[in-house]
Structure formats: C-alpha cells, structure tokens
Amino acid sequence: MTIERRLARSDFTLTRDYPAPVERVWDAFADEEQKLSWWGAGDAIEHRAWAFDFRVGGRDVAEGKFHDGPVSRYEATYTDIVEHSRIVTTYDMWIDGIHMSTSVASLEFEPIADGTRFTHIEHGVFFDQFWADGPNRESGTSGILDALGRYLT
C-alpha cells in the first residue's frame, strides 16, 4: 500500500469559564491523582499506559484502546510551567502505532469574578493519512475540557 505523503495544519482556541478558583483548576492538571480522575475517555477506553511527570522537561504518556476502535497514544513534554498561570506542552499522537500529529498547546489560567477563565490554544501538524484530522482534534479537546468542567463541579 502506498501512503500519500502530505501535511496539514490546524489551529484552534477553546475557552471555558469554570466556577472554581485558579488554584483548584491548576491542581486538576498538576496533581496526578486529580488528573487521572478526569483526563481521558472514561469508560470508552481501556487504559494501557500512563506516565505523569509534571515539571519543565517532564513527560506525560496516556495510551488506551477504544473499545470499538483503535489504540490511541499521547506523549507530551512540558516546555514551560508558571504556577497558576500557564502550562505549555509539545505533544505527539499515534493511532494504532502510526504517528498522526505533533502539536504545541498552551494552557492559560486567569482569575475572573466567578472562578477561572481557562484558555487552550493549539497549533497542530497532521501527517499523511491523518491530514484532515484537525477538526476531530478540536472536538476531542473540547470533550476533555467538558470532562474537566464536570470534575470541577
């Protein structure tokens, strides 16, 4: 089988206002037990690998098999962390062992009157057969942020 070699780029910004103080939203990312409580697809996935190293230069890994589908693998490196303010990562995704994308994501935490304004900005490059997957990444990330919102309330 011949693979068509191509690239596509996708940028998106997602903003959520959470009714929780910045410190609580921050801890949902910075504390491993808390992150395990909301990160991922819940019952839709069989978890296979997990690593958590929340520090600049640290790496996170989350791998699981969707019950009705592929194995997804996420590997991130923290490139910048400013407590209660921002997290910047670079991360790669694989589907069934095929490298699908590389992204840079910035996560910003801003105090507002009713809690925290959280902003996720992502710049992704999608490879070969996954070239058109940008809208799915935005939708998936939106779902993760919705899960965070449920966790925080």
C-alpha positions as CSV (number, residue, x, y, z in Angstrom):
1,M,0.0,0.0,0.0
2,T,1.3,3.4,-0.9
3,I,0.9,6.2,1.6
4,E,0.3,9.7,0.3
5,R,2.8,12.0,2.0
6,R,1.2,15.2,2.9
7,L,0.9,17.7,5.8
8,A,-2.0,19.7,7.1
9,R,-2.1,22.3,9.9
10,S,-4.8,23.1,12.3
11,D,-5.0,25.9,14.9
12,F,-7.8,26.4,17.4
13,T,-8.6,28.2,20.6
14,L,-11.0,26.9,23.3
15,T,-12.1,29.0,26.3
16,R,-14.0,27.8,29.3
17,D,-15.1,29.7,32.4
18,Y,-15.0,27.3,35.4
19,P,-16.8,28.1,38.7
20,A,-13.7,27.2,40.7
21,P,-10.6,29.2,41.8
22,V,-7.5,29.2,39.7
23,E,-5.7,27.0,42.3
24,R,-8.3,24.3,42.0
25,V,-8.3,24.3,38.2
26,W,-4.5,24.3,38.3
27,D,-4.3,21.3,40.7
28,A,-6.5,19.3,38.3
29,F,-3.6,19.4,35.9
30,A,-0.6,19.5,38.4
31,D,-1.7,16.7,40.7
32,E,-1.5,13.2,39.2
33,E,-4.5,11.7,41.2
34,Q,-6.7,14.6,40.2
35,K,-5.7,14.4,36.6
36,L,-6.4,10.7,36.5
37,S,-9.9,11.5,37.7
38,W,-11.0,13.5,34.7
39,W,-8.4,13.0,31.8
40,G,-9.2,10.6,29.0
41,A,-12.3,9.0,27.7
42,G,-13.7,7.3,30.9
43,D,-15.4,4.0,30.2
44,A,-15.0,4.4,26.4
45,I,-11.3,3.4,26.7
46,E,-9.2,0.6,28.1
47,H,-6.2,2.2,29.7
48,R,-2.9,0.7,28.7
49,A,-0.1,3.1,29.7
50,W,0.2,6.1,31.9
51,A,3.1,8.3,33.0
52,F,3.0,11.6,34.8
53,D,5.9,13.9,35.3
54,F,4.6,17.5,35.8
55,R,7.8,19.6,35.6
56,V,9.6,21.5,32.8
57,G,11.2,18.8,30.7
58,G,8.9,16.2,32.2
59,R,6.8,13.8,30.1
60,D,3.3,12.5,30.2
61,V,2.0,9.4,28.4
62,A,-1.6,8.3,28.1
63,E,-2.3,5.2,26.0
64,G,-5.6,3.3,25.6
65,K,-7.7,1.2,23.3
66,F,-11.1,2.5,22.4
67,H,-13.5,-0.5,22.9
68,D,-14.8,-0.1,19.4
69,G,-11.7,1.2,17.7
70,P,-8.0,2.0,17.7
71,V,-5.2,2.3,20.2
72,S,-4.5,6.0,20.9
73,R,-1.2,7.1,22.3
74,Y,-0.4,10.7,23.6
75,E,3.1,11.7,24.6
76,A,3.7,15.2,25.9
77,T,6.7,17.2,27.1
78,Y,6.3,20.2,29.4
79,T,8.2,23.1,27.9
80,D,7.0,25.9,30.2
81,I,5.2,25.9,33.6
82,V,4.3,29.1,35.5
83,E,2.3,28.1,38.6
84,H,-1.3,29.1,38.5
85,S,-0.7,31.0,35.2
86,R,0.3,28.8,32.3
87,I,1.4,25.4,31.0
88,V,3.0,24.9,27.6
89,T,3.5,21.4,26.1
90,T,4.6,19.8,22.9
91,Y,2.9,16.5,22.2
92,D,2.6,13.7,19.7
93,M,-0.3,11.4,19.0
94,W,-0.3,7.9,17.5
95,I,-3.2,5.9,16.3
96,D,-2.6,2.1,16.1
97,G,1.2,2.8,16.2
98,I,1.1,5.3,13.3
99,H,2.4,8.8,14.1
100,M,-0.6,11.1,13.3
101,S,0.4,14.5,14.6
102,T,2.7,16.9,16.5
103,S,1.2,19.9,18.4
104,V,2.1,22.8,20.6
105,A,-0.5,23.6,23.2
106,S,-0.7,26.5,25.7
107,L,-3.0,26.4,28.7
108,E,-3.7,29.7,30.4
109,F,-5.4,30.2,33.8
110,E,-6.9,33.6,34.5
111,P,-8.9,34.5,37.7
112,I,-12.3,36.0,37.0
113,A,-15.1,37.1,39.3
114,D,-16.8,33.7,39.3
115,G,-13.8,31.5,39.1
116,T,-11.3,30.8,36.4
117,R,-11.1,31.5,32.7
118,F,-9.2,28.7,31.1
119,T,-7.8,29.1,27.5
120,H,-6.4,26.3,25.5
121,I,-4.6,27.3,22.3
122,E,-3.2,24.6,20.0
123,H,-1.2,24.6,16.8
124,G,-1.0,21.1,15.2
125,V,0.6,19.5,12.2
126,F,-1.1,16.3,10.9
127,F,0.7,13.7,8.8
128,D,-0.1,11.7,5.8
129,Q,-3.5,9.8,6.0
130,F,-4.4,11.9,9.1
131,W,-4.0,15.2,7.2
132,A,-7.7,16.2,7.6
133,D,-8.0,15.3,11.3
134,G,-7.7,18.8,12.7
135,P,-11.5,19.3,13.3
136,N,-11.5,16.0,15.2
137,R,-8.7,17.2,17.4
138,E,-10.6,20.3,18.3
139,S,-13.7,18.3,19.1
140,G,-11.8,15.8,21.2
141,T,-10.1,18.6,23.1
142,S,-13.4,20.2,23.7
143,G,-14.7,17.0,25.2
144,I,-11.7,16.8,27.5
145,L,-12.4,20.4,28.7
146,D,-16.0,19.4,29.3
147,A,-14.9,16.5,31.4
148,L,-12.7,18.9,33.4
149,G,-15.7,21.1,34.0
150,R,-17.7,18.1,35.3
151,Y,-14.9,17.1,37.6
152,L,-14.6,20.7,39.0
153,T,-18.3,20.9,39.8
